[in-house]
Amino acid sequence: MDEQALLGLNPNADADFRQRALAYFEQLKISQDAWQVCAEALAQRIYSDDHIKFFCFQVIEHQIKFKYSELTEVQQQLIRETLITWLQAQMLNPQPEKTFIRNKAAQVFALLFVTEYLTKWPKFFFDILSVVDLNPQGVDLYLRILMAVDAELVDRDVVHTSEEARRNTLLKDTMREQCIPNLVESWYQILQNYQYTNAELTCQCLEVVGAYVSWIDLSLIANERFINMLLGHMSIEVLREEACDCLFEIVNKGMDPIDKTKLVESLCQVLQSAGLFSIDQEDDVDFLARFSKLVNGMGQALITSWTKLVKSGDMKSAQDTLQGIEAKVALMLQLLIHEDDDISSNIIGFCYDYLHILKQLSVLSDQQKANVEAIMLAVMKKLTYDEEYNFEHEGEDEAMFVEYRKQLKLLLDRLAQVSPELLLASVRRVFNTTLQNWQATRFMEVEVAIRLLYMLAEALPVSHGAHFSGDVSKASALQDMMRTLVTSGVSAYQHTSVTLEFFETVVRYEKFFTVEPQHIPNVLMAFLDQRGLRHTNSKVRSRTAYLFSRFVKSLNKQMNPFIEDVLNRIQDLLELSPPENGYQALLSSDDQLFIYETAGVLIVNSEYSAERKQVLMRNLLTPLMEKFKVLLEKLMMAQDEDRQMALADCLNHAVGFASRTSKAFSNKQTVKQCGCSEVYLDCLQTFLPALSCPLQKEVIRSGVRTFLHRMIICLEEEVLPFIPSASEHMLKDCEAKDLQEFIPLINQITAKFKTQVSPFLQQMFMPLLQAIFEVLLRPAEENDQSAALEKQMLRRSYFAFLQTVTGSGMSEVIANQGGKDGPVGFADFVYKHIVPACFLAPLKQTFDLADAQTVLALSECAVTLKTVHLKRGPECIHYLQQEYLPSLQVAPEIIQEFCQALQQPDAKVFKNYLKVFFQRAKP
């Protein structure tokens, strides 16, 4: 072997050596006999370096995976012998190999098993067992090989082809017949031998049992001697977590519902008598998390049995099973309420399914009602943030708690289905008690009280948020809580979580303010002062900007009395942040977009006259236009690139803000009706000159393009005079991306105004095509994938453009390019490419003339050929008769017949003929 290259296998080697080692590995993979060198190195233990041993296994793995069938019988035998020799050597090693080598060896054994077990190596497991016996290093490898075999056969995460899936099923069936009982016996011996002396091997063996139990005969494991041993492990500290997981897999196994109930119940009895159900005495949270998962599995298994028994009509057994379920509820509640969220999270599935049973019962017993209430209280308690939650720097722990809260929300929704009245009453009690004395209450309790009110909105579903009409008791309860929320002063609570929950809830229940509009001014003030948009925390300001726009939009009819006051109060928030470094604005430019949209909504939906609306809109947009002009001049003179970028971003924000205000208009309130056309036309005149700025083109063009898209919708034909010069500027010095984004603008204009813009399209058609093809024909680096992708996207945009032009009934725009015959060389193109396309597709074997989609394509071929004949007349007939059809070996009389059909005035005649023509032409 190339010793120099092997040095690069060490992770600490320098980059050149590592590169060389990689190249060497690739070379060995394709070499005919490199695997033999590696096999010899392993069997004779030539190398002591771990990375080289691992490398040898990788080469053999590649050989088995991809080139095994190329080997002779003798060579295949050699691989088998090499692995067994290596295994024998491990028995004598004073020190076991490193874990990563043992795992790789196990993978190679498993690959060979999958390849050879059914044909050449049926004694695979017996050969391994005869080598390892009960030697601890051998047992370790044997168990790793078993896990690797299980991963090859049943790993759900690996996508298998149908061929592999068939092979795996056959392998499992053969194993069940030939060796599984012996394997199970070997596991029992390993567990019995090592349970008190070698925890690591015992845990590995329990993991193997847990993995195989899903696909072997359960009675081999779920029997007295095995279960008693497992239960014994439950009281040995170093084994009990793995024993728990193993029992979980046994309980999880699919089986007859009555048998499953018996199995779970007998397990529970033994666990209970071993004192494992008294949670409060247990302080090992890692074990309790596994135990919780086991109880969850047992609970869900019983519920599945109950469902099946009810379905089959065996009500007596179903009732027995239900009693078993009810008996586990107290334990479930203890785990659900546990202060460790992992333990609680693991039992939620059982809890959720239990509530689903209660939902199906027509009458609940007092105990069941008490259970529902206990689950409800547990959910409310567990929704609460703990002291350690870091609101400023949310990390992994915080993310896990957010996920856990989502699970609890599902429980709450399910509780609402079982007993909506109880949920409402419980939330109301917690909410009122907390808010009565919020000043003296810890933030997490205030937050959760408001959060519960917020969650009711989804838990008690209504159509279109109509929570304050319909069911009187529910409506009045929610109305009372909302009134308390907005009048209690809790919006001033000094914690971000409470502040945000307040605003989220106010927006969620916006319909409340149509019932009690007298509270709107107080809530508006909360949005506008240091509780909301001027809060010290940027996260709160940002979220409030979005929520404020939603609040105003949903209550636009109630906003009229406050419009001018609100516009005055948000004046400073509308200011364009200067492009100076270090300037800290209250809101980011993304947040400001919401404020501009809100201002637009207030003006457009107001009850003011069109004149007043125009004045207000001008007041809103004039500062942007003035700032834009100044910034554009500065940009033209800026030398430093960072400065240019800062200015271009600022210009882009100005255009973006103006665009966003236009979102307030609708079919009911158009720009014209609101008297605002002139203001937006002024904006256009201000923004368009930026297109000719040679600096930072991409940023500026993108902003102006978006504005034009909006104006085409809002100003309609008033925008048309601006389009030609804008297009001219945007076609200068184009990159693929520029064009790709410019074409949709032209498509929008074409589709909207159709023949109105025909002269403009005639004029710009060729310049656009030239720009497109100039970019497409630019040479690019061979492996520059992003350039290739951009060209591909541009081609797609080009075809979309042609489709829009023709689809808008303006094919003449294309036809008129270059005189009566269309563009130069177009006739030639028609005969060389278009006409043959109409024949070659239908003549393919895959073109099924009985398929509806295909018949549609055939009728398009007929229309195309008719159109060519219509435009080119006798020349077309001559070409078909003398050149094209003879080249397809069509008989002269058929050619004659074809041309006659094509010349028929009725298009239908030719359509029907064409189908017959191709039916005859196919063998």
N, C-alpha and C positions, 0 to 999 in steps of 0.2 A: 504494500500500500504506500501511497505518497505521504511519507511521514511529515513533510513540510506542510502539506495541505491539512493534515490532521490536526496540526497545532491550532488552526483557526477554529476548531470546534469548541475550544474553551471560551466561555462567555466573556472572559476578561481580555481575550486576544484583540489586537488592533483591527481596524476595519478592513485593511488589505488582506490580512490572514483569513478573516471571516468570509470575505468575498471569495477567496480562493477555495476555502472549504466547501462553500455552497456550490461553486462551479464543479468541484470534484464529486460532490454528491450527485449532481445532475448527470455527470459523466458515468458514474458507477451504475446509476439507475438504467442507463441504456446499454451498458456493456453486457456481453453475453455471459461472462463467467465471474463477474465481480462478487456476486452473492456467495460463490463458493469460497472465495478468499475470506469473506466476512464470516461464513459459517465455520470455517476452520479456525479463524481467530477466536471465535466464541467457544468452540468445543475444546480447543487446546489452551484456552485462557492466556493468549499471547500478550494481550494488553491489560494493563492495570488501570489505565485512565478511564474514569467513568464515562466521559463524553464520547470516547472512541467506542466503548461497548454499546452505548445507546445508538451510536451511528451505525454500527454493524447490524443491530436489530432493525433499524430503519430500512437498510438496504434489503434485508431479507423480507421485511414486511412488503416493500414495493414489489419484490419478485412474486410473492404469493398473491398479492392483490391484483396485479396487472399482467403478469407473464407466466403464470403457473402452468397453463396448458402447453406452453412451448417446451417444458422440461420433459426429459425421458423418465421412465419408471425408476431407473436407478438414481437419477438426480432427485426425484421427489422423495425417494426412500432416504437419501442423504439428508434432506432438510428435516425429516422426522427424527432421524437418529441424532442429528446435531442438537435439536431442542431437548431430547431426552437426556443426552450426554451433559448438556449445560445444566439441566435440572438436577441430575445426579451430583454434579460438582457442587451445587448449592448446599447439599446436605452436609458437606465437609467444610464449607467456608467457616473460618473462625468468626467472621463478621458478615451479617447479611448485606446484599447489594443495596445501593441507595434506592429509595422508594420509586424514583422516576424510572429507574432501569427495570425494577420488578413489574411496574405497571405496563411498560412497553413490551416486556417479555410476555406478560399475560395477554396483551392484545394480539401478539404474533401467534401464540398458541390458539387463541380463539379464532383467528382468521383461518388457521390451518384446520381447525375443527370444522368450521362451516364448509370448507372446501372438500374435506376428506372423510368426514364421519359416515356419510351414507354409503361410501364406496370402498375406500382403501383402509380406513382406520376406525372400524366399529368399536375397537377396544380402547379408544382414546382415553376415557376416564379411568378404566381399569389399569392401563399402563402407567398413568400418572400416579394413581393411588398406590400401586405396587412400589413405585420409587419413593414417594414421600412418607408413606406409613403415618406415624404420628410425630415425626421429626418437626419441631416448631418452625424451622425455616422453610421446610417443605410444605407444611400445612398452610403457612402464610401465602406461598405461591399458588397452591391448589385453590385456595379461596379467591385469590385475585383472578385466577383463570376462570373460575365459575362466574364471577361478576362480569368479566369481559365477554363470556359466552352469552350471558343474559342480555348484556347491552347490544350484542350483535342480533339477538333473536327478537327481543321485545321492547327495545328502547323506543318510546313513543316520539321522542324528539327527532329521530332519524327518519327521513323520508325514504321508504323502500319502493322499488319498482314492483309491479305485480308479480314478476318472475321471482324476485327476491322474497316477496311475501309468501308465495307458494312454497318456495324452498324452506323458508323458516318454519312454516306450519308442518311440513314433512319432517324436519329435524326434531321439532318438539314432540310430534307423535311418536317418532322412533325412539327418542330418549325416554318417553313415558313407558314404552313397552320394554325397553332393554336395560335401562340403567338407573332410572330415577329412584326406585326403592333402595338400591345400593348406595346412591349418593346421599339419600336421607339418612340412612344408617350411619354413613361416615360423618355426617353433621352431628348426629347424636353422640357418637363416640368422641368427636372433637370437643363438643360442649361439656360432656361429662368429664373428660380428661383435664380440660384447661380452665373450667369455670372458677376455680379458686386460686389458680396459680398464674394464669396469663390472661389478664383482662383484655388486652388488645386483640388476641386471636379469638377470644370468646365473642367480643363485639363484632369482629369481622364475620364470624360464622352466623351470628344472629342477623346480620345485614343480608347475608346470602339467603338464609331461610325466608326472610321478609320479601326478598326479590322474587324467589322461585314460587312462593306460595300462590301467587296470582295465576300460575298456569299449570300447576301439578295437582294431583288428587289430594284434596284437603285432608282426607282421613289419615294420610301419612303423617300429618303434622298436628291436626286438631284431635289428638288422642291423649289419654291420661298421662303417659310417661313424658311426652313432650311438653304438654301444657303445664304439668306440675313443675318441670324443670324451669320453664320460662317464668312461672310465678315465683319460684325461688329466686330467680335473678332480679325480680322486682324489688327484693329487699337487700340486694347487694349494691352499694352506692355506685361503684364504677361500671356496673352492667345495666342498671335499671333504665337508663334513657334508651339504650338500644333495644332492651327487652320490650319496652313500651311500644317502640316503632314496629317491632316484629308482631306483637299482638294486634296492633292497628291493622297491619296488612292481612292478618288472619281474619279479623272481623270484616274487613273490606271486601273479602272474596265473595263473588256472586254465588248464591245458592238458593235452594228452596226456602220460602219465607218462614215456614214452621220450624225447619231445622235451624235457620239463622236465629230466630228468636230464642230457641233452646240454647244454642251456642253462646249468644250474648248474655243471656240470663245466668248461665252457669259460670261464665267468666266473671260477671259482676259479683255474684255471691262470694266467690273466692277472694276477689280483690277487696271486697268490703270487709270480709272477716279478717283479712290481713291488715286492716286498719288504714287502707290507702284512701278511703273516702273522707277522712278527716283532714281537710285542706288546711285548716288554721294551724295545725301543728307542724306543717311543712314549710321550711324556709328556702329550699333549693329551687329557685325560679326556673332554672334550665330544665330540671326534671318535671316540674309542674306544667311547663309549656308543652312537653311531650305527652304528659298524662292528660292534659286538656284536649289535645288532638285525639288521643285514644277514646276519651269519653264522648267527644264529638262524633267519632266514627261509630261508636256503639249506638249512640242516640239516632244518628241518621240511618244506620242499618235497620234499627227497629222500625223507624218511620217508613222506610222503603217496604219492609215486610207488611206493615199495617195497610199501606196503600194497595199492595198486591192482594192481600186477603180480602179487603173491602170490595175490590174489583171482582174477585172470584166469587163473592157472596158468602164466604166463610166467616159469618159475623161473630161466632163464638171465639175462634182463634184471634180474630181482629181485636175483640174486646180484651183478651188476655194480653195481647201485644201492647194495646193502649195502656193497660195497667203498668206494664213494664216501663213504658215511656214515661208515664206520670211519676213513677218511683225515682226516675233519674233527674227530675226537674230541680229538686233542692240542690243537688250536686252541681247541676248546670249553672244555677244562679250564683252559687259560691264562686265558681270559676269566672262567670261573666263579670262579677263585681270586683274581682281581684285587682289590686292596684297595679300589677304588671300588665301592660297592654297586650303583650304577646300571648299571655295566658288567656286573657279575655277574648282576644281576637280569634284564637283557635276554636272557641266554643260557639261562635256566632252562627255557624251553619246549622247546628242542632237547634239552636234557639229559633232561628228563622223558620225552619221546617216545622217545628213544634207549633208555632203560631199559625202556620198554614193549615195544620190539622184543626186547630180550634176554629179557624175561619169556616171550616166545612161542617162543623157540628151545629145543629139547629139550636141547642140549648147548652149553656155552659154551667158546670157545677160551681158551687161557691169556691171550692179549692182552685178550679181553673181560672175563675175571675181573679182570685188572689194572686195566682201565678202571673197573669197578664199585668196586674198592677206592679208586682215585684220586678218584672222585666222592664217595665216602663221606668220605674225609679232607678234601676241599674243603668239604663241607657242615659238618662238625664245626668246621673252622677258621672258616668264615664265620658260624656261629651266634654267635660270640663278640662280646660288647659291646666297643666301643672306648673309649679313655680319655676321649673328648669327651662320651660319653653323659651327659646331665644327669638324674639320678634324682629330684632335688628338684623341678625345673620342666621337665616333659616338654613340648617344643614340637613343631614340624613335623618337624624332623630325626629326633627320637625316634620320632614316629608312623610315619615312613617306614621306620625300621629295624624296628619291630614288624611292619609289613606284609611287609617283606622276609623276616623270620624265618618268617612264615606260609608264604611260598613255599618256603623251605628245608625246612619241615616236610613239605610235600607230596612233595618229593624224597626225604626220609628214608623216608616211608611207602612210596614206590615202590621204594626200595632194599630195603626189608624184603620186598616181594613177589618181587623177583628173587633175593635171597639172604639169608634171615633169619638163617642161621647166621653168615654173615660180619658182618652188622650187629651181632648180639649180641656176637660176639667182639671187634669193634672198639670198641664202647661199653665193654665190660668192661675192655679194656686201658687206654683213656683214663681211665675212672672210677677204677680201682684205682691207677694211677700217680699221679693227681692227689690222691686222698684220703689216700694214704700220707703225703703231706708237705704237707697243706693249709695248715698254719700259715705255711709259707714261700712259698706260691703266690699269685699275684695274683688278686684277687676274680673277674675275668672268666673265668679258667680254671676256678676252683672252681665258679662258677655254671653254666658250660656243661657240666661233667662231670655235675652233678646233673640239669641240664636234659635231657641225653641219656637218662639213666635214666628220667626222667619221660616223655619222648617215646616210649620203647620200649613203654609201656603201650598206646598207640594203634597204633603201627607193627606190633606183634605181637598181632593181635586174638585175644581169647578171649571166651567168653560169661560174663557176670556177673563180670568181673574175676578169673576163676579162674587167675591167673598162677602159682600155687604148687602146682598139681596137674597131672596129665596128663604132657606131654612132660618127662621127667626132667631132661635136660641143660639145657633152657631154664629149668625151675623152679628148679633148683639154682643156676644162674648168677644169676638175678634175686634169689633168696633170699640168696646171698652178698653181692650188691651192697647189698641193703636192710640186711643185718646190719651191713655196713661203715658205711653211712650213719648208722645210729642209734647205733653204738657209737664212732665215730671222734671224736666231740666237735665235728664240723663245724658243728653247730647254733649254736655260740658264735661263729662267724666274724663279724667286725665289718663286715658290709656288708649293706644291706637286700636286695639282689638275691639273695644267697646264703641269707639267713634265709628269705625268702619261698619260694624254690625248695625249700628243705628241707621246709617245712610242706606245700607243694603236693604234693610227692612222697610224703610220709608218708601223706597222705589218699588220694592216687591208688592207693597199694598197701596199703590198709587190711587186705586179706585176709592180708597177711604176718603180722599180729599174731595171727591165729587159729592160725597155724602155730607162731609163736614168741612166745607171750604174755608171756614174761619181759621183753620190751623195753618193754611198755606204760608202766610207771612212769616210765622215763626220758623218754619222749616226752611224757607228760602234764606232767611238770615243765617241759619246754621250752615247751610251750604256756602254762603258768601263770606263768612267771617273766619276767625282763627280756628273754628271747629272743623271747617271743611277746606275750601280752596286756599285758605291762608294758614293752614295748619303748619306746625313746625316740622312735621314728618313728610318727606317727599312722597312716600308710598300712599299716604292718606290723601295728599293733594291730587296725586295722579288718578287714583280710583274715584275720588269725588268728582273730578272733571268729567269723567265718563258718566257717572251716576246722575250728575246735575243735568247733563244733556238729555238723559232718558226721562228724568222727572219732568223737565219743561216740555218735552215732546208729548208725553202722555197726558199732560194736563193743559195743553195749549189753550183750551177754551176757557179755563179758569185764570189764565195768566194776564189777561188784559189790564187789570188795574195796576199791575206791578212792572209793566214793560220798561218804561223810561227809567224807573228807579234801578231796576236790575242792570239795564245797559250802562247806566252811570257807574254803578258799583263794580262792574267787571272791566271798566275802561283800561285800568292799568294792566290787567291780565291779557289784554289783546295786543299789547305792545310787542313789536318785533324785536327779539333779543339781538343786540348788536353783535357783529362778528368778532368782538374783542375776546381774547383768551381770559379765562378766569371770571367772566361775568356770570353770576349765579342768578338766573331768573327763577321766579317762584314755580313756574310750570315749564315742562319740556315742550318742544315744538309739537310733539305728538299729542300732548295734553291740550295744547292751545287749539288744535284742530277741533276738539269737542266744544271749546268755548266759542269759537267762531261759528260753528254749526248752530249752537244754542242761540247766539245772537241773531243769526239768520232766521231761525224758527220763530223767535219772539217777534221779529219785525213782520215776516211774511204772514204769520197766522193772526196777527193783531186785527182789531176791528177798525184800524185807522184808514183814512182815505189813501188813495194811490199816491197823492202828492206827499202826504206825511211819510208814507213808507219809503218813497224815493229819497226824501231828506235823510231819514234814519240810515238807509242803506248806504247813502253817499258818505255820511259821517263815519260809517263803519269801514268803508273801503278806501276813502281818500288817503288816510295816513299810510296805508299799504302802498298805494300808487306812488305817493311822494317819496317814501323811503326807497321804493324800488328804483326810481330814477337816480337817486343819489348813489345807491349801492352799485348800480350798473356802471355809472361813470367811474367810481372807485375801482371797480373790477378791471375796466379797460386799461387803467394805469398801473395796476398792481404788478409788481415784479416777482415777489416771493411766492413760491407755489403754495405753501401752507396758507398764506394770506388769501390767495386766489380761491382756494378750496373753501375757506371759511366764508368768503363773500358769496361764492356761488351757492353754497348751502342756504345762506340767508335769503338770497334772491328766490331760491326754490321754495323756501318756507312761505315767503310772501305770496307767491303764485298759488301754492297749496291752500293757504288760508282763504284766498278769494274763491278758489274752486269749491272749497268746503261750504261756504255760505250759500252757494247755489243749490245745495242739497235740500234746502228748505222748500223750494218750489215744487209744485205738483200740478197735475192736470186741472185741479180745482183752483189752484192759485198759481197762474203762470207768471213768468217775468213781466210779460206785457201788461197783464191785468194789474199787477202791483206797481206798474209805472217804473220798473227798474231797468228797462232795456238799456237806456242811455248810460247808466252807471257801469254796466258790464261791458258795453262797447268801449267806454273810456278805458276800462281795464285792459281790454284786448289791445287797444292802441298803445297802452303803456308797456305791456308785456312783450308784444311781438318783436320790437326792435332788438330784444335780447338774443333772438335767434341768429342775428348776424355777428354776435360776439364770438371771436375766434378762441376765446379761453374757456376752459371747463365746459365744452360743448355738451357732453353727455348729460351732465346734471341739469343744465339749464333747459336743454331741449326736452328732456323728459317731463319737467314741470309744466312747460308751456303746452306740450302735447296734451297732457292730462286736462289742462284748462280748456283747450280747444274741444276736446271730447265733450266736456260738460256744456260748453257754449252751443255746440251743435244741437244738443238736446234742449237747452233753455232758450236760446235766441232764435232757433230755427233759421229761416232764410236771411235774417239780418246778419248772420255770421258769414254768409257767402262771399261778400267783397274782400274779406280778409284771407280767404283760403289760398288764392293763387300765390301771393307773395310769401305767405308762411311756408307753403309747400316748396317753393323755389329755394328758400333758405335751408330747409330741412334736407334737401337733396344734395346740398353741397358737402364735400368731404365726408362721405358716409362710410360708416362701418356696417358690417352685417347686422349688428344688434340695432343700430339706428333705424335701418330700413325695415327690419322686422317689426319694430314698434311704430313706424310711420304708416305702414300699409293698413293696419286696422283703422287708422284715422280716415284714410281715403275710402276704405270699405264702408265705414259708417256714413260718410257724406254721400257716397254713391247709392247705398241702399235707402237712405232717407229721402234724398232729393231727386233721385232717378234722372229723368231727361232734363230737368232744370240745370244740372251740372254737366250736361253732355259737352258743351264747348270747352269747359275747363278740362274735362277728361281727355278730349281730343288733343288738347294742347300739351298736357303733361304726361300722356301715355308713354311716348318714346323716351323722354328724359328719365322717367321712372324705370323703364325697362333697361335703359343703358346703365343706370346706377346699379340696378340689381345684377346685371350680367357682368359688369365691371368687378363687382365684389366676388361673384361666384367664380370668375375666371382667375382671380388672384392666386398665385402659387402659395401653397401652405406647406409647413413642415410635415413630413410623412406621418409622424406619430403625434401630431398636435390634435388631440381628441376634441378639445373645446372648440377649436376653429372648425373642425369637420362637423360638429354638432350644430354650430351656428349657421353654417352653410345649409345644412339639412333643414333647419327651422326656416331659413330664408326661402328655400325652394317651396316649402309648404305654404308660407305666407304668399308667395308669388301665385301659386295655383288658387289660393283662396281669393286673391284679388281678381284673377281672370273669371273665377266662378261668380263673384259678386257682380262684375260688369255685365256678364252674359245673363245672370239671373235677374238683373234689374232691367232687362229688356234693352240693353245698349250694345248689342253685338256689333252694331255699325261702327262703334268707336274703334274696335279692333280692325274691322274690315276697311275702314277709311285710312288706316295708316299706310301711306305709300301708294295712293291713287286707287284706280278702279279694281286692280287685281290684288289689292291688299298689300301687305309688306312685301318687299323684294324677296323672291325665292319662295313665296308662300304656296304658289301653285305646285311647285316641285315637291314641297313638303307634304302637300295633300296627297299626291300620288305615291310618294315613297313611304309615307308613314301612316296617314289616316286611313286610306282605302285598305291597305293590307291588314290593319288592325281589325277592320270589320269582318275579315275572313279568318284570320289566324286563330282568334279566340274560339269562335264557334266550331272550328275544325278539330279542336283538341279533344282527346278522349274524355277528359274530365268535364267537358261542357255538356251537362245533362239537359237535354231538350224537354224533359218532362218536369223539370224543377221550375217553380214559379219565378224565383229570382233570376234564373238563367233566361227564361222567356222574356223577362223585362229587359235584360241586357241585349237580347237579340232584337227586340223592337227598337232599342236605341241605335243599333247597327243599321237597321232599315232606315230610320230617320236620317242618320248621318249620310248614308249613300244617296238617299233621295235629295238631300240638301246639296251634296257635291254635284249631282246631275243637274239640279235646278240652276246652280250658279255657273257650271262650266259647259253644260249642254253637250253638243256632238263630240267635243274633245274628250269628254269623260267616257262616252260610249266607245269611241275609237280606242282609247287606252285599255278599257276592259276587254274589248273584242280581240285586239291585235297583240296586246302585251301581257296584261296581268293574268287573265283567266287561263290563257294557254300555258302560262308558266306553272299553273297549278294542275296541269294535265286534265283540264275539263274538256269533254267531248264537244266538237263544234256545234252540234245541234242543241246541246244544253246551253252553250254560250249564247246562241241566238235567242233561245227561250228566255234566259236571264235578262238580256238587254231589253227584250220586248216588255217584260214585266216591269222593269225599272222605268220605262218610258210611259207606263200607264198613268193617267192623271190622278186616279184614286190611290192614295197612299196605302189604304188597307189591302188592296190587291197585292201590292209588292210585299207587304209585311207577311201575309199568309204564304206567298210564294217562297219567301226566303226560308221559312221554317222547313218547307218541303224540300227545298234545294239542299239544305244541310243534312236533313234526314237521309236523303239519297246518297250524299257524298260520304257519309260515315260507313265504314266497313261493318 
